[in-house]
Amino acid sequence: MERGSTLEIVRKTLTADYACEPSDWTKDEVTIVEAREVAGRRRFPMRVKAFSMTTMGKGVVISCSAERLAWAEANLRQQARDDLFSIATLAQVVTFVTPDRQKLSGPAMWYICSPDTFSPAAVPTGFMLEIYERDQMTEVYRFKGFDHALSYRIDHPCPEMLAVVAWHKGEVVGIAGVGADSEQLWQIGIDVVADYQGIGLGKALVSRATEAILMRDKTPYYGHFVANMLSGNTARRVGFQWAWTSVYVLDL
């Protein structure tokens, strides 16, 4: 599968996520739609009071609950893409959602990898990587403290399908967890013990997880907040390329 086909999978999934039309991602304008459950969306819980802004590089899709549509139309419709993701506008959104006991998360950068862009990374000397499958997750959950990689919930709505565990001298020093956020999009989360960061171990973990996902004919994706460029570098070095940027609300 080439990058173009992988991007089409992303567009199809995001179209379901935000209940918009496929063509909305290629329009050079702002699209505002009511958030609702659509078949094919990622398995994240739908918030009662939803709000998100997402771009794949052209225009912006704003998806929100019905009672927020009028505010979005009045305050966001006429803004350009770059202005919508500016500090001033994001602060405006924060002020709007705070009374509902919500916070704004992001901007988050999201990347995808396909077989034609994948670049495997070597495992640093002295480390061993071991793959655990879905039926071994309870064993993986015994390794505590890797919260950026694992949910530690066997009943999570986005089930962890596999994990890559890094061993050094009998100790677990890093984990890449893989959650099935949708039927096709599988997200990689990574966590490396502080003393072992900066030596290429994170890159090796992401590489091995990506390879395992591709072997299952799924699409690997990876995200980080905009300020965490070191995390983004890890993904890019094994062939991930940017696909979309989003901000979204979380309930407090």
NORTABEL-V351619 format. One record per residue. N is the residue number from 0. RES is the residue in one letter. PSI is psi in whole degrees, -180 to 180 (* if undefined). OMEGA is omega in whole degrees, -180 to 180 (NA if undefined). D_LAST is the distance of its C-alpha to the last C-alpha in Angstrom with 1 decimal. Layout:
n | res | psi | omega | d_last
N | RES | PSI | OMEGA | D_LAST
N | RES | PSI | OMEGA | D_LAST
This chain:
n | res | psi | omega | d_last
0 | M | 128 | -180 | 39.7
1 | E | 169 | -176 | 39.7
2 | R | -38 | -180 | 36.8
3 | G | -42 | 178 | 37.6
4 | S | -37 | 179 | 37.1
5 | T | -41 | 177 | 33.9
6 | L | -35 | 179 | 32.5
7 | E | -37 | 175 | 33.6
8 | I | -42 | 178 | 31.5
9 | V | -47 | 180 | 28.4
10 | R | -43 | 180 | 29.3
11 | K | -42 | -179 | 29.7
12 | T | -46 | 180 | 26.4
13 | L | -33 | 176 | 24.4
14 | T | -40 | 176 | 26.5
15 | A | -40 | 179 | 25.2
16 | D | -45 | -171 | 21.5
17 | Y | 8 | 174 | 21.6
18 | A | 42 | 179 | 24.3
19 | C | -168 | 177 | 26.7
20 | E | 148 | 180 | 30.3
21 | P | -35 | -178 | 31.6
22 | S | -17 | -178 | 33.5
23 | D | -25 | -178 | 30.5
24 | W | -19 | -179 | 29.9
25 | T | 0 | 176 | 33.3
26 | K | 143 | 177 | 33.5
27 | D | 60 | -177 | 33.4
28 | E | 176 | 179 | 31.3
29 | V | 129 | 176 | 27.9
30 | T | 129 | 180 | 27.1
31 | I | 123 | -176 | 24.5
32 | V | 158 | 176 | 24.0
33 | E | 130 | 178 | 22.1
34 | A | 136 | 178 | 19.6
35 | R | 163 | 179 | 21.1
36 | E | 127 | 178 | 21.9
37 | V | 138 | 179 | 25.0
38 | A | 137 | 178 | 27.0
39 | G | -6 | 179 | 26.8
40 | R | 161 | 174 | 23.2
41 | R | 159 | -168 | 21.3
42 | R | 12 | 177 | 19.8
43 | F | 144 | 179 | 16.1
44 | P | 140 | 176 | 14.5
45 | M | 124 | 180 | 14.8
46 | R | 145 | 179 | 11.8
47 | V | -44 | 175 | 12.9
48 | K | 93 | -174 | 12.2
49 | A | 150 | 171 | 13.2
50 | F | 130 | 175 | 14.2
51 | S | 151 | 172 | 15.9
52 | M | 131 | -175 | 19.0
53 | T | 141 | 175 | 21.4
54 | T | 143 | 171 | 25.0
55 | M | 17 | 174 | 27.7
56 | G | -19 | 177 | 29.8
57 | K | -106 | 178 | 31.2
58 | G | -163 | -178 | 29.3
59 | V | 136 | 173 | 25.6
60 | V | 123 | 175 | 24.0
61 | I | 121 | -179 | 21.1
62 | S | 124 | -177 | 19.6
63 | C | 164 | 179 | 17.5
64 | S | 161 | -171 | 17.3
65 | A | -41 | -177 | 20.4
66 | E | -8 | 179 | 19.3
67 | R | -4 | -177 | 18.2
68 | L | -44 | -177 | 21.6
69 | A | -42 | 179 | 23.6
70 | W | -43 | 179 | 21.3
71 | A | -42 | 179 | 21.4
72 | E | -43 | -176 | 25.2
73 | A | -32 | -170 | 25.8
74 | N | -20 | -172 | 23.9
75 | L | -23 | -173 | 23.9
76 | R | -43 | -172 | 26.9
77 | Q | 2 | -178 | 29.5
78 | Q | 149 | 175 | 27.9
79 | A | 163 | -178 | 29.3
80 | R | -51 | -176 | 27.4
81 | D | -34 | 179 | 27.4
82 | D | -35 | 180 | 26.3
83 | L | -30 | -180 | 23.3
84 | F | 14 | 177 | 22.0
85 | S | 162 | 180 | 23.2
86 | I | -40 | -177 | 21.2
87 | A | -46 | -179 | 22.1
88 | T | -39 | 178 | 20.9
89 | L | -37 | 176 | 17.6
90 | A | -36 | 178 | 17.1
91 | Q | -42 | 178 | 18.1
92 | V | -42 | 179 | 15.4
93 | V | -46 | 179 | 12.7
94 | T | -36 | -179 | 14.3
95 | F | -41 | -173 | 14.4
96 | V | -18 | -177 | 10.8
97 | T | -42 | 179 | 9.3
98 | P | -21 | 178 | 10.8
99 | D | 18 | 180 | 8.9
100 | R | 50 | 176 | 5.5
101 | Q | 158 | 172 | 5.3
102 | K | 158 | 179 | 6.8
103 | L | 130 | -180 | 10.1
104 | S | 139 | -179 | 11.3
105 | G | -167 | 2 | 15.1
106 | P | 141 | 177 | 17.8
107 | A | 137 | 177 | 18.5
108 | M | 134 | -177 | 22.2
109 | W | 135 | -175 | 23.4
110 | Y | 153 | 175 | 26.9
111 | I | 158 | 177 | 29.2
112 | C | 143 | 178 | 32.4
113 | S | 164 | -177 | 35.5
114 | P | -33 | -178 | 38.8
115 | D | -10 | 176 | 40.6
116 | T | -12 | -176 | 38.2
117 | F | 133 | 179 | 37.5
118 | S | 99 | -176 | 39.0
119 | P | 147 | 179 | 39.1
120 | A | 146 | 180 | 38.6
121 | A | 153 | 176 | 40.7
122 | V | 130 | 179 | 39.4
123 | P | 148 | 180 | 40.1
124 | T | 135 | 177 | 43.1
125 | G | -2 | -179 | 42.5
126 | F | 151 | 176 | 39.4
127 | M | 135 | 177 | 39.2
128 | L | 136 | -179 | 36.7
129 | E | 132 | -180 | 36.3
130 | I | 130 | 175 | 34.7
131 | Y | 136 | -179 | 33.1
132 | E | 177 | -177 | 32.9
133 | R | -43 | -177 | 30.5
134 | D | 1 | 178 | 32.6
135 | Q | 9 | -174 | 32.3
136 | M | -36 | 179 | 28.5
137 | T | -31 | 175 | 28.5
138 | E | -42 | 179 | 30.9
139 | V | -37 | -177 | 28.7
140 | Y | -11 | 174 | 25.8
141 | R | -20 | -180 | 28.1
142 | F | 96 | -172 | 27.6
143 | K | 157 | 173 | 24.6
144 | G | 6 | -180 | 22.7
145 | F | 58 | -171 | 22.5
146 | D | -19 | 176 | 18.8
147 | H | -14 | -177 | 19.1
148 | A | -30 | -171 | 21.8
149 | L | 148 | 175 | 21.0
150 | S | -22 | -175 | 18.3
151 | Y | 29 | 178 | 20.5
152 | R | 113 | 179 | 20.2
153 | I | -20 | -180 | 23.4
154 | D | 18 | -178 | 21.8
155 | H | 142 | -180 | 19.2
156 | P | -24 | 173 | 19.3
157 | C | 83 | -169 | 20.5
158 | P | 140 | 175 | 23.1
159 | E | 120 | -174 | 24.4
160 | M | -25 | 177 | 28.0
161 | L | 164 | 176 | 29.5
162 | A | 143 | 174 | 29.0
163 | V | 120 | -175 | 31.3
164 | V | 130 | 179 | 31.7
165 | A | 128 | 179 | 33.6
166 | W | 143 | 174 | 36.0
167 | H | 115 | -180 | 37.9
168 | K | 43 | 176 | 40.4
169 | G | 2 | -179 | 38.9
170 | E | 145 | 174 | 35.4
171 | V | 121 | -176 | 32.3
172 | V | -1 | 178 | 31.3
173 | G | 150 | 179 | 29.3
174 | I | 139 | 166 | 27.7
175 | A | 116 | 178 | 27.0
176 | G | 149 | -178 | 25.1
177 | V | 115 | 179 | 25.6
178 | G | 138 | 178 | 23.3
179 | A | 88 | -179 | 24.7
180 | D | -25 | 172 | 22.0
181 | S | -179 | 179 | 24.7
182 | E | -36 | -174 | 28.4
183 | Q | -34 | -176 | 29.5
184 | L | 116 | 179 | 26.7
185 | W | 123 | -174 | 26.1
186 | Q | 138 | 177 | 23.6
187 | I | 129 | 171 | 24.6
188 | G | 143 | -173 | 22.4
189 | I | 143 | 177 | 24.3
190 | D | 124 | -180 | 24.3
191 | V | 134 | 177 | 27.4
192 | V | 138 | -172 | 28.2
193 | A | -42 | -176 | 28.5
194 | D | -12 | -177 | 32.3
195 | Y | 13 | 177 | 32.9
196 | Q | 153 | 176 | 31.1
197 | G | 12 | -179 | 33.3
198 | I | 8 | 180 | 36.2
199 | G | 4 | -179 | 35.4
200 | L | -42 | 178 | 33.8
201 | G | -43 | 179 | 30.6
202 | K | -42 | 179 | 32.7
203 | A | -40 | 178 | 34.8
204 | L | -47 | 179 | 31.9
205 | V | -40 | 179 | 30.4
206 | S | -48 | -178 | 34.0
207 | R | -38 | 178 | 34.8
208 | A | -42 | 179 | 31.6
209 | T | -46 | 179 | 32.4
210 | E | -43 | -180 | 35.9
211 | A | -38 | 179 | 34.9
212 | I | -46 | -179 | 32.7
213 | L | -36 | 179 | 35.5
214 | M | -22 | 178 | 38.0
215 | R | 10 | 179 | 36.1
216 | D | 34 | 174 | 36.3
217 | K | 170 | -178 | 32.6
218 | T | 115 | 178 | 30.9
219 | P | 136 | 173 | 29.1
220 | Y | 161 | -167 | 26.2
221 | Y | 138 | -178 | 24.3
222 | G | 157 | 174 | 21.4
223 | H | 155 | 174 | 20.4
224 | F | 152 | -168 | 18.6
225 | V | -30 | -178 | 21.4
226 | A | -17 | -176 | 22.0
227 | N | 66 | -175 | 22.7
228 | M | -25 | 177 | 26.1
229 | L | -39 | 177 | 27.6
230 | S | -43 | 178 | 25.5
231 | G | -38 | 178 | 26.8
232 | N | -39 | 179 | 30.3
233 | T | -46 | -180 | 30.1
234 | A | -45 | -177 | 29.6
235 | R | -32 | -178 | 32.1
236 | R | -15 | 176 | 34.8
237 | V | 13 | 171 | 34.9
238 | G | 6 | 175 | 35.1
239 | F | 143 | 178 | 31.6
240 | Q | 146 | -177 | 31.6
241 | W | 141 | 179 | 28.9
242 | A | -38 | 178 | 28.1
243 | W | 163 | 177 | 25.1
244 | T | 141 | -178 | 22.3
245 | S | 156 | 164 | 18.9
246 | V | 152 | -175 | 15.7
247 | Y | 157 | -179 | 12.9
248 | V | 149 | 172 | 9.4
249 | L | 143 | 177 | 6.4
250 | D | 137 | 179 | 3.8
251 | L | * | NA | 0.0
